[in-house]
Amino acid sequence: MAINLLDTNAGGYTPSFSTLFNSQAVGGVLTVLFVCGFMLIANILRRKIRFLRRSLMPTSVIAGLLGLVIKEVIFYSTGFSIFSGDALSTIVYYALPVAFIALCLREKDDYASEFNKKKVKTERVTAVKSGSVIVSTYLMQALVGIGAAVLCTLFVTNFNPAGGLMLPLGYGQGPQQAYATGTIWDKAGYFSAWGDTGAINFGLAIAAFGFLWASIPGIIFVNRAAKRKGIKRNENENQTSGELKSHTVEEAGEVPLSESIDKFTLQICMVGGVLAVTMGLLMSINAIFNATGNDYLINKLMPIIWGFMFIFAALIAILTKVILRRLVKSGIMHRKYPNSYMMNRISGAAFDISITAALFAISVEALGTLWIPILVISTVGGFASIYYLRYLCNYIYKDYKDEAFLAMYGMLTGVIANGMILLREIDNDFSTPAANDLLVGSSAAIVLGLPLLFLIAPAPSPGNLWWITIVIAVYFIALTAYQLGLFKKFRRKKEAAALQKPTDETKK
C-alpha cells in the first residue's frame, strides 16, 4: 500500500499534498520533521539575533513559539493545519517518560564533577530543604492560581476555578505535565465549553507564558545580579566545545563505544525496554480494572494512572538500575551498561522536542474567552513567584542567594534548562552549590510532591476543590514552618522546659 500511495502513476491516481499529509502515518512523519526543522531554524536565529541571544530563552521555546505563530497564520489564511494534532499529542505524551527514564538510569550525575571546580566555603543546603523550596513554590502557585481563577469566574462563564491549578503545572513543572493533566480533565469534560482539548490548550498557554516570565524578567535579574557582583557577562555565542570542559563520556568497566552493537543503540534500547515494561504494567492494571467492572476504577482512576505514566516509568527505571548494579556486584554481569553521558543526551533531546511539540499543539482559536483567565493567572503567578522565591532564597541560601534565586526562579517558571541558563550567566563555573541544589532538590521534590499530583486530577470535579485547597494550604504552612526552622525552635523550647522542670528529688 505504501508503494501505491507514493507511486503517483499507479492506477492513474495522483494524490494531492493535502491527501498525503492527512494520511495518519505521513502526517505524523511530516510533523516530526517540522519539529526538527523549526528547532534548527530557531537555533540559527538565536545565534544570529542578539535580542534572542540576550533573552536567554531556550532554543526549544523559540522554535515552539515560531512554529505556533506560523501554524496559526497558515490556518487562518487557508484553513489547513501544517501539523498533525495526533502526532503532536503522541510526541508530548511519550517524550516525558522517555526523559525521566533516561535521567533515572544514569549511574551518577555528570554535573557533579562541575560543581567542585572551585572550593568555596559556603553552607550547603540539604536536598530535602531544596526540595521543600521547590514543592512549597508549587503549593504557593496553586493557592495563588486558585484565588486568581475564582476571581476570573466573575468575568468568564462556565470557567472551572480548578483551572488555577494549571499555574504550578505550567510554571512549576512545564508544558508536558500541563498537557498530561489537561488530557485527564478533557476526558472528564471539565473544559467542554472550549472544545475537546480546552484544558490542554489552557495548560499549554499557561506554560508558554511561564517561559516568557522565565526569560524576560530573568534577564533583568541576571543583569542586576551581575552589576551588583561586578561580573561581566559573557555573550560570546561562538565558543567551541574545546573551550568548555566536557563531561566524562565513558566510565571504567562500561561497554565499549562500538562492538557488535553501537553503545548509543544500547542506551536507546534500555530506555525503550523500560518504557515497554511500564506500558505493559499499566495495560495489565487497565485489564484488571476492566475485569472488576467498577465504574470508578475504569473511568476515574485509570485515566489518572495513564496521565501520570512518567511517574511509573521513573520508578521502574530506578528499580532497573538497582537490579543492574546488583548483577554487576554479584559477578553475574561483568559490564556496566547505562552510560550517564549518553542518558543525559537522550533526556535532553526528549525534553527539547517535547517542549517544542507542546507549544505547537496550542490552538489559539479553541482558547476563546479563556484568554482572560490565562492573562490574569499567568500575570499574578509571575509576580507571586518572583517575590516568594526572592524572600525564600534570601533566607535559606544566605551565602549564594542570587545564584540560588536565578536557578530556582528559572526552573519554577520554565523548566530546569531555564534555571541552568540563568545561573550560568553569573556562575559560569558552578563555583556555588546552586546548580547542585537545583538538581538534587528536584529529585527530592518528586517524593515530596508526588501525592499532590493525584489531588490535582480530580480537583475540577464538583465539591472537590474546597477540600483540596485546604490540604494544599495545610501542606504549604507545614513546609514553610520547616523552612523557617520553627519545628526546631519548638523542639528546643520543649527540651529547655523539660530541663528546667524540677525533678522529684529536687522537690524533696
SEKEMAR-185483 format. One line per 4 residues: number of its first residue (from 0); their letters; for each residue x, y, z of C-alpha. Coordinates in Angstrom, 2 decimals. Each point is the difference from the previous one (the first is absolute). Layout:
SEKEMAR-185483
NUM> A> X:Y:Z ~ ...
//
This chain:
SEKEMAR-185483
0> MAIN> 0.00:0.00:0.00 ~ 2.86:2.36:0.76 ~ 1.39:-0.53:-3.50 ~ -3.36:0.75:-1.62
4> LLDT> -0.43:3.09:2.17 ~ 3.32:1.47:-1.04 ~ -0.20:-1.19:-3.62 ~ -1.78:2.92:-1.62
8> NAGG> -0.58:-1.91:-3.23 ~ -1.58:-3.08:1.60 ~ -3.55:-0.51:-1.26 ~ 0.00:3.46:-1.57
12> YTPS> -0.38:1.60:3.47 ~ 2.06:3.00:1.02 ~ -0.39:0.78:3.73 ~ 0.02:3.65:1.02
16> FSTL> 2.29:1.34:2.71 ~ -2.92:0.34:2.40 ~ -0.99:-3.65:-0.63 ~ 3.52:-1.17:0.79
20> FNSQ> 0.22:2.22:3.07 ~ -3.33:-1.12:1.38 ~ 1.13:-3.60:-0.15 ~ 0.62:-0.84:3.66
24> AVGG> 3.47:-1.49:-0.50 ~ 1.24:2.62:-2.47 ~ -1.46:2.84:2.06 ~ 1.77:-1.30:3.08
28> VLTV> 3.36:-0.27:-1.77 ~ -0.33:3.50:-1.48 ~ -0.91:1.40:3.42 ~ 3.13:-1.52:1.55
32> LFVC> 2.08:1.42:-2.85 ~ -1.58:3.43:0.49 ~ 0.86:-0.13:3.72 ~ 3.64:-0.75:-0.85
36> GFML> 0.08:2.62:-2.76 ~ -1.39:2.78:2.19 ~ 2.53:-0.84:2.73 ~ 2.84:0.38:-2.51
40> IANI> -1.42:3.32:-1.20 ~ -0.45:1.19:3.59 ~ 3.59:-0.93:0.81 ~ 1.25:2.10:-2.94
44> LRRK> -2.21:2.93:1.01 ~ 1.18:-0.15:3.60 ~ 3.64:0.05:-1.05 ~ -0.39:2.79:-2.55
48> IRFL> -2.54:2.32:1.66 ~ 1.46:1.79:2.98 ~ -3.39:0.63:1.63 ~ -0.85:-3.70:0.05
52> RRSL> 3.47:-0.86:1.24 ~ -0.24:2.51:2.85 ~ -3.51:-1.16:0.90 ~ 1.45:-3.32:1.27
56> MPTS> -3.06:-1.74:-1.41 ~ 0.68:-3.69:-0.79 ~ 0.11:-0.95:-3.67 ~ -2.88:-2.44:0.46
60> VIAG> -2.25:2.81:1.27 ~ 0.95:2.29:-2.90 ~ -0.72:-2.85:-2.43 ~ -3.36:-0.72:1.63
64> LLGL> -1.17:3.61:-0.02 ~ 1.22:0.52:-3.58 ~ -1.80:-3.14:-1.20 ~ -3.14:0.99:1.90
68> VIKE> -0.14:3.41:-1.70 ~ 0.61:-1.46:-3.47 ~ -2.55:-2.78:0.60 ~ -2.69:2.47:1.06
72> VIFY> 0.70:2.38:-2.93 ~ -0.25:-2.84:-2.53 ~ -3.11:-1.40:1.68 ~ -1.83:3.33:-0.03
76> STGF> 1.06:0.64:-3.60 ~ -0.73:-3.39:-1.53 ~ -1.87:-2.03:2.63 ~ 2.77:-2.63:-0.20
80> SIFS> 2.11:-1.10:2.98 ~ 3.62:-0.80:-0.77 ~ 0.29:-2.25:3.07 ~ -1.73:-3.25:0.86
84> GDAL> -1.71:0.45:3.36 ~ 0.19:-3.72:0.74 ~ 3.74:-0.04:-0.72 ~ 0.62:3.00:2.28
88> STIV> -2.02:-1.65:2.77 ~ 1.99:-3.22:-0.35 ~ 3.34:1.85:0.10 ~ -0.88:1.97:3.13
92> YYAL> -1.55:-2.98:1.79 ~ 2.83:-2.49:-0.56 ~ 2.96:2.38:0.11 ~ -0.53:0.74:3.69
96> PVAF> 0.37:-3.62:1.23 ~ 2.93:-0.48:-2.40 ~ 1.76:3.02:1.53 ~ -0.61:-1.21:3.57
100> IALC> 1.09:-3.56:-0.80 ~ 3.28:1.26:-1.44 ~ 0.59:2.24:3.04 ~ -0.70:-2.83:2.46
104> LREK> 2.18:-2.55:-1.83 ~ 3.12:2.15:0.36 ~ 2.66:-1.56:2.19 ~ 0.84:3.38:1.47
108> DDYA> -0.62:3.67:-0.64 ~ 2.51:1.26:-2.56 ~ -0.40:3.53:1.29 ~ 1.59:-1.00:3.31
112> SEFN> 3.52:0.37:-1.38 ~ -0.74:3.57:-1.02 ~ -1.26:1.07:3.38 ~ 3.36:-0.49:1.67
116> KKKV> 2.18:2.00:-2.39 ~ 0.63:2.56:2.74 ~ 0.06:-0.53:3.71 ~ -2.40:2.56:1.43
120> KTER> -0.72:0.15:3.71 ~ -3.77:0.23:-0.01 ~ -2.60:-1.59:2.17 ~ -1.58:-2.68:-2.17
124> VTAV> -3.71:-0.58:0.14 ~ -1.34:-3.54:0.26 ~ -1.87:-1.65:-2.87 ~ -3.16:-0.15:2.09
128> KSGS> 0.17:3.72:0.76 ~ 0.47:0.85:-3.69 ~ -2.78:-2.43:-0.89 ~ -2.27:1.71:2.52
132> VIVS> 0.74:3.36:-1.67 ~ -1.11:-1.42:-3.35 ~ -3.13:-1.69:1.34 ~ -1.01:2.99:2.16
136> TYLM> 0.23:2.16:-3.13 ~ -2.34:-2.46:-1.76 ~ -2.40:0.34:2.92 ~ 0.24:3.80:0.03
140> QALV> -0.66:0.09:-3.75 ~ -2.97:-2.34:0.48 ~ -1.57:2.21:2.68 ~ 0.64:3.18:-2.00
144> GIGA> -1.31:-1.65:-3.16 ~ -3.20:-1.16:1.69 ~ -0.57:3.49:1.44 ~ 0.52:1.63:-3.40
148> AVLC> -2.22:-2.61:-1.68 ~ -2.83:0.63:2.47 ~ 0.27:3.69:-0.88 ~ -0.19:-0.87:-3.71
152> TLFV> -3.28:-1.87:0.49 ~ -1.61:3.44:0.47 ~ 0.88:0.89:-3.61 ~ 0.05:-3.34:-1.83
156> TNFN> -3.03:-2.27:0.06 ~ 0.41:-3.78:0.27 ~ 3.62:0.41:1.11 ~ 1.03:-2.58:2.55
160> PAGG> 2.01:1.64:2.83 ~ 2.11:-3.16:0.27 ~ 1.68:1.31:-3.15 ~ 2.18:2.03:2.37
164> LMLP> 1.85:-3.22:0.77 ~ 1.46:0.19:-3.49 ~ 2.30:2.73:1.33 ~ 2.33:-2.34:1.97
168> LGYG> -0.24:-2.56:-2.80 ~ 0.82:2.43:-2.84 ~ 2.46:2.17:1.94 ~ 1.42:-2.42:2.54
172> QGPQ> 0.11:-3.21:-2.04 ~ -0.12:1.05:-3.64 ~ -2.26:-0.60:-3.00 ~ 0.25:-3.79:0.10
176> QAYA> -1.70:-0.29:3.39 ~ -2.54:2.68:-0.93 ~ -0.79:-2.04:-3.09 ~ -0.35:-3.25:1.97
180> TGTI> -2.38:1.54:2.53 ~ -1.90:1.83:-2.74 ~ -0.57:-3.34:-1.72 ~ -1.54:-1.43:3.18
184> WDKA> -2.23:3.05:0.47 ~ -1.13:0.01:-3.64 ~ -0.98:-3.68:0.12 ~ -2.14:0.80:3.03
188> GYFS> -1.58:2.96:-1.84 ~ 0.99:2.68:2.53 ~ 0.88:2.50:-2.77 ~ -2.53:-1.20:-2.59
192> AWGD> -1.22:3.57:-0.62 ~ 3.28:0.57:-1.89 ~ 0.02:-3.18:-2.06 ~ 1.52:-3.44:0.45
196> TGAI> 3.47:1.41:0.79 ~ -0.95:3.07:2.04 ~ 1.95:-1.01:3.12 ~ 3.04:-1.03:-2.06
200> NFGL> 0.10:3.34:-1.81 ~ -0.53:1.88:3.25 ~ 2.87:-1.80:1.73 ~ 2.38:0.36:-2.95
204> AIAA> -0.79:3.73:-0.26 ~ 0.81:0.44:3.70 ~ 3.29:-1.85:-0.56 ~ 0.82:2.23:-2.98
208> FGFL> -0.45:3.12:2.13 ~ 2.19:-1.67:2.63 ~ 2.85:-0.17:-2.50 ~ -0.43:3.72:-0.69
212> WASI> 0.12:0.75:3.73 ~ 3.11:-2.15:0.36 ~ 1.77:1.78:-2.86 ~ -0.99:3.69:0.08
216> PGII> 0.07:0.75:3.76 ~ 2.76:-2.61:0.26 ~ 2.42:2.03:-2.12 ~ -0.81:3.09:2.08
220> FVNR> 0.87:-1.85:3.21 ~ 3.19:-1.36:-1.60 ~ 1.18:3.49:-0.97 ~ -0.78:1.35:3.47
224> AAKR> 1.85:-2.82:1.72 ~ 2.97:0.31:-2.37 ~ 0.23:3.75:0.60 ~ -0.26:-0.46:3.77
228> KGIK> 2.76:-2.64:-0.02 ~ 2.18:1.81:-2.54 ~ -0.27:-2.88:-2.48 ~ 0.43:0.59:-3.71
232> RNEN> -2.43:-2.25:-1.82 ~ 1.36:-2.17:-2.80 ~ -2.16:0.40:-3.12 ~ 2.29:-1.84:-2.38
236> ENQT> -2.10:-2.56:-1.87 ~ 2.91:-1.20:-2.12 ~ 1.69:-2.20:2.57 ~ 1.12:-3.41:-1.16
240> SGEL> -0.28:-3.18:2.02 ~ 3.70:0.08:0.79 ~ -0.41:3.22:1.95 ~ -2.23:-1.67:2.57
244> KSHT> 0.87:-3.02:2.10 ~ -2.07:-2.93:-1.22 ~ -1.68:-2.57:2.22 ~ 1.47:-3.47:0.40
248> VEEA> -1.10:-1.91:-3.10 ~ 0.95:-3.51:1.11 ~ 0.58:-1.54:3.42 ~ 2.24:-2.97:0.80
252> GEVP> -1.66:-3.38:-0.38 ~ -2.60:1.17:-2.50 ~ -0.87:-1.48:-3.38 ~ 2.39:1.26:-2.73
256> LSES> -1.27:2.77:-2.27 ~ -0.32:-2.34:-2.95 ~ -0.20:-3.78:0.05 ~ -2.47:-2.22:-1.84
260> IDKF> -2.55:2.62:1.01 ~ 0.58:3.71:0.38 ~ 0.08:1.20:3.60 ~ -2.53:2.75:-0.63
264> TLQI> -2.35:-2.57:-1.51 ~ 0.21:-1.92:3.28 ~ -0.98:3.12:1.95 ~ -3.04:0.56:-2.24
268> CMVG> -0.99:-3.67:0.30 ~ 0.24:0.14:3.80 ~ -2.24:3.07:0.11 ~ -2.41:-1.68:-2.41
272> GVLA> 0.02:-3.19:2.06 ~ -0.94:1.85:3.20 ~ -2.73:1.88:-1.88 ~ -1.34:-3.33:-1.33
276> VTMG> -0.09:-1.46:3.53 ~ -1.77:3.14:1.24 ~ -2.64:-0.20:-2.69 ~ -0.42:-3.72:0.63
280> LLMS> -0.55:0.69:3.70 ~ -2.60:2.70:-0.65 ~ -1.78:-2.14:-2.60 ~ -0.16:-2.84:2.53
284> INAI> -1.46:2.34:2.62 ~ -2.47:1.21:-2.61 ~ -1.05:-3.60:-0.77 ~ -0.46:-0.78:3.71
288> FNAT> -2.14:3.12:0.50 ~ -2.12:-0.90:-3.03 ~ -0.51:-3.51:1.39 ~ -1.39:1.44:3.25
292> GNDY> -2.63:2.02:-1.87 ~ 0.37:2.79:2.61 ~ -0.89:3.37:-1.57 ~ 2.33:2.00:2.27
296> LINK> 3.03:-2.18:-0.76 ~ -0.67:-0.06:-3.74 ~ -1.10:3.56:-0.74 ~ 1.49:2.04:2.84
300> LMPI> 3.15:-1.59:1.40 ~ 1.40:-1.61:-3.17 ~ 0.16:3.26:-2.02 ~ 1.99:1.54:2.88
304> IWGF> 2.43:-2.93:-0.03 ~ 0.48:0.29:-3.78 ~ 0.45:3.76:0.34 ~ 2.84:-0.46:2.47
308> MFIF> 1.73:-2.80:-1.89 ~ 3.33:1.85:0.35 ~ -0.05:-0.59:3.78 ~ -0.35:-3.76:-0.43
312> AALI> 2.68:0.13:-2.71 ~ 2.41:1.79:2.37 ~ -0.63:-2.53:2.80 ~ 0.56:-2.97:-2.32
316> AILT> 3.18:1.64:-1.33 ~ 1.33:0.41:3.56 ~ -0.84:-3.65:0.74 ~ 1.75:-1.03:-3.23
320> KVIL> 3.13:1.91:0.99 ~ 0.03:-1.67:3.42 ~ -0.31:-3.45:-1.61 ~ 2.81:0.72:-2.48
324> RRLV> 2.28:1.15:2.83 ~ -0.70:-3.18:1.98 ~ 0.75:-2.14:-3.06 ~ 3.37:1.72:-0.43
328> KSGI> 0.90:-0.32:3.68 ~ -0.95:-3.68:0.08 ~ 2.17:-0.71:-3.06 ~ -2.88:-1.21:-2.15
332> MHRK> 0.39:3.01:-2.28 ~ 3.54:1.18:-0.72 ~ -0.67:3.36:-1.66 ~ -1.87:3.16:0.85
336> YPNS> -2.53:0.68:-2.72 ~ -1.58:3.41:0.82 ~ 2.22:2.93:-0.99 ~ -0.74:3.25:1.85
340> YMMN> 1.24:2.29:-2.75 ~ -2.15:-1.64:-2.69 ~ -3.03:-0.24:2.29 ~ 0.30:3.75:0.61
344> RISG> -0.02:0.56:-3.76 ~ -3.11:-2.17:-0.43 ~ -1.88:1.79:2.77 ~ 1.09:3.42:-1.29
348> AAFD> -1.20:-0.83:-3.52 ~ -3.32:-1.33:1.35 ~ -0.62:3.14:2.04 ~ 0.93:2.35:-2.88
352> ISIT> -2.17:-1.79:-2.55 ~ -2.95:-0.30:2.37 ~ 0.10:3.69:0.95 ~ 0.01:1.03:-3.66
356> AALF> -2.82:-2.42:-0.86 ~ -2.04:1.12:3.03 ~ 0.11:3.64:-1.11 ~ -0.94:-1.05:-3.55
360> AISV> -3.07:-1.74:1.42 ~ -1.57:3.20:1.38 ~ -3.16:0.99:-1.85 ~ -0.56:3.75:0.22
364> EALG> -3.49:-0.27:-1.47 ~ -1.11:-2.65:2.50 ~ 1.01:2.15:2.98 ~ -2.70:2.61:-0.69
368> TLWI> -0.93:1.84:3.21 ~ 2.58:-2.02:1.93 ~ 2.49:2.74:-0.86 ~ -1.37:2.07:2.89
372> PILV> 0.84:-2.57:2.74 ~ 3.25:-0.88:-1.80 ~ 1.23:3.60:0.17 ~ -1.21:0.53:3.57
376> ISTV> 1.34:-3.28:1.41 ~ 3.35:0.18:-1.82 ~ 0.61:3.64:1.01 ~ -0.91:-0.48:3.67
380> GGFA> 1.96:-3.25:0.07 ~ 3.08:1.64:-1.50 ~ 0.18:2.79:2.58 ~ -0.81:-2.37:2.87
384> SIYY> 2.81:-2.35:-1.08 ~ 2.50:2.86:-0.11 ~ -0.74:1.35:3.46 ~ -0.42:-3.38:1.68
388> LRYL> 3.21:-1.50:-1.38 ~ 1.98:3.17:0.65 ~ -1.00:-0.07:3.67 ~ 0.50:-3.74:0.41
392> CNYI> 3.40:-0.10:-1.75 ~ 1.26:2.97:2.03 ~ -0.94:-1.86:3.17 ~ 1.17:-3.52:-0.85
396> YKDY> 2.96:0.50:-2.38 ~ 1.69:2.82:1.90 ~ 3.49:-0.45:-1.50 ~ -1.11:-0.19:-3.64
400> KDEA> -3.49:1.46:-0.03 ~ 0.24:1.60:-3.47 ~ 1.17:-3.22:-1.65 ~ -2.63:-2.07:1.80
404> FLAM> -2.77:2.45:-0.90 ~ 0.86:0.03:-3.71 ~ 0.21:-3.80:-0.16 ~ -3.24:-0.58:1.90
408> YGML> -1.90:2.81:-1.73 ~ 0.98:-1.19:-3.46 ~ -1.08:-3.57:0.73 ~ -3.21:0.89:1.85
412> TGVI> -1.31:2.23:-2.77 ~ 1.42:-2.01:-2.93 ~ 1.90:-3.27:0.14 ~ 3.29:-1.06:1.57
416> ANGM> 1.88:1.12:-3.13 ~ -1.19:3.59:0.61 ~ 1.40:-0.12:3.52 ~ 3.38:-1.32:-1.18
420> ILLR> 0.19:2.63:-2.77 ~ -0.68:2.88:2.39 ~ 2.45:-1.38:2.56 ~ 2.83:-0.37:-2.51
424> EIDN> -0.12:3.75:-0.71 ~ 1.35:0.88:3.45 ~ 1.48:-3.36:1.08 ~ 1.50:-1.42:-3.16
428> DFST> 2.29:-2.46:1.82 ~ -2.66:-1.15:2.48 ~ 2.23:1.15:2.85 ~ -3.03:0.25:2.30
432> PAAN> -2.22:-2.95:0.97 ~ -3.02:1.60:-1.75 ~ 0.02:-2.38:-2.99 ~ 0.38:-3.03:2.26
436> DLLV> -2.87:1.26:2.20 ~ -2.15:0.29:-3.10 ~ 0.66:-3.56:-1.16 ~ -0.07:-1.89:3.30
440> GSSA> -2.90:2.16:1.15 ~ -1.98:-1.02:-3.09 ~ 0.50:-3.65:0.91 ~ -1.18:0.59:3.56
444> AIVL> -2.94:2.03:-1.29 ~ -1.30:-3.03:-1.92 ~ -0.44:-1.84:3.31 ~ -1.34:3.02:1.91
448> GLPL> -2.43:1.04:-2.73 ~ -1.14:-3.39:-1.33 ~ -3.26:-0.18:2.04 ~ -1.03:3.44:-1.28
452> LFLI> -0.15:-1.21:-3.61 ~ -2.78:-2.42:0.87 ~ -1.93:2.84:1.68 ~ 0.18:2.24:-3.06
456> APAP> -1.61:-2.46:-2.43 ~ -3.43:-0.17:1.75 ~ 0.06:3.66:1.15 ~ -2.44:1.37:-2.65
460> SPGN> -2.68:-2.49:1.04 ~ -2.87:1.72:1.88 ~ 0.58:0.11:3.75 ~ 3.71:-0.91:-0.13
464> LWWI> 1.78:3.33:-0.37 ~ -0.77:1.37:3.45 ~ 1.48:-2.90:1.97 ~ 2.94:-0.36:-2.41
468> TIVI> 0.75:3.70:0.55 ~ 0.00:-0.57:3.76 ~ 2.42:-2.94:-0.36 ~ 2.31:2.11:-2.18
472> AVYF> -0.13:2.89:2.49 ~ 0.79:-2.26:2.97 ~ 2.92:-1.61:-1.84 ~ 1.27:3.43:-1.02
476> IALT> -0.08:1.23:3.62 ~ 1.82:-3.15:1.17 ~ 2.78:0.37:-2.60 ~ 0.37:3.71:0.75
480> AYQL> 0.33:-0.79:3.71 ~ 2.67:-2.59:-0.84 ~ 1.93:2.47:-2.19 ~ -0.10:2.71:2.67
484> GLFK> 1.20:-2.47:2.63 ~ -3.10:0.36:2.15 ~ -0.08:-3.73:0.79 ~ 3.57:0.15:1.30
488> KFRR> -0.77:3.08:2.10 ~ -3.06:-1.70:1.46 ~ 2.00:-3.14:0.81 ~ 2.77:2.05:1.65
492> KKEA> -2.52:1.85:2.15 ~ -1.58:-3.29:1.01 ~ 3.39:-1.47:0.90 ~ 0.93:3.13:1.94
496> AALQ> -3.28:-0.12:1.88 ~ 0.59:-3.65:0.83 ~ 3.45:0.82:1.41 ~ -1.39:2.82:2.12
500> KPTD> -2.82:-2.14:1.39 ~ 0.93:-1.00:3.57 ~ 0.45:-3.68:0.62 ~ -1.51:-1.88:2.93
504> ETKK> 3.37:-0.04:1.82 ~ 0.33:3.79:-0.35 ~ -3.46:0.47:1.49 ~ 0.95:-2.16:2.99
//
